[in-house]
Amino acid sequence: MGEEDLEVEKSPACAKDQREDEAETKVRKVKKNKKSLKEAVKGEKRGVCHVRRVPPRMDHVKLRQVLSQFGEIQRIYLVPEAAASQMNRKRAGGFRGQAFSEGWVEFTKKSVAKRVANMLNGQQIGGRKRSAFYYDIWNIKYLSKIKWDDITDEIAKRHAVHEQKLALELSAATRERDFYLTQVDKSRALSSIEERIKKRQKVQQESGEISNLPSEQFEPKVIRQFPQKKPVADEAGKIKPSLSKDILAGVFGGQ
């Protein structure tokens, strides 16, 4: 049998495998779409509460333990405290662990989320008296038209803005550093030039080259101008001797 016969025999099997793969892909897509549709339907039934203040020493685990007794919870997200606030708190001798500023809690049902927010807002957290947040007050609000996807979008926007600010600050710090290094290099270059000039002058002074040079090279020439008068001899040559008319009349009259 030749190579062409083998290709003819293999082609039906390859086509069958390809059809099976396409069918499996379609089944996966249908299942995925059904799952997404179910999640969307479930998401419409869920409710979100905004914890506007997270008590000190409370994390997502403790928050879930406290709120789970009022209804089933799906997801919790807490916003970490700002780095500056955390540093100030640690310097003041406060809690040195991770603290959170705010958070969101997703309940399985909207009615449960609304009931929990109305019941707990403004009330003492309570629990065991040894608890660090026993005397704290709940600050929680039900978000009627907010879904968890909206929360994730808002968090992504905040992260993007934060990263942009960090990039701008880093760029400004880099420019300032480069400018400082440039000024330092210029200062070093000028200092080296001055040192070379001083060394050269010192060598010349020690060898006596400067003292042997004529002083005219070091003293600037001053040109002075004085007003000039006409020579007296020239004026005297131009004046002719003359006698008065009386003397001439006497001389000629006497003849």
NORWOGI-V334303 format. One line per field, one symbol per residue. burial: I if it has 16 or more other ideal C-beta (glycine too) atoms within 10 Angstrom, else O. Layout:
burial=???
This chain:
burial=OOOOOOOOOOOOOOOOOOOOOOOOOOOOOOOOOOOOOOOOOOOOOIIIIIIOOIIOOIOOOIIOOIIOOOIOIOOIIIOOIOOOOIOOOOOOOOOOOOIIOOIIIIIOOOOIIIIIIOOIOOOOIOOOOOIOIOOIOIOIOIIOOIIIOOIOOOOOOOOOOOOOOOOOOOOOOOOOOOOOOOOOOOOOOOOOOOOOOOOOOOOOOOOOOOOOOOOOOOOOOOOOOOOOOOOOOOOOOOOOOOOOOOOOOOOOOOO
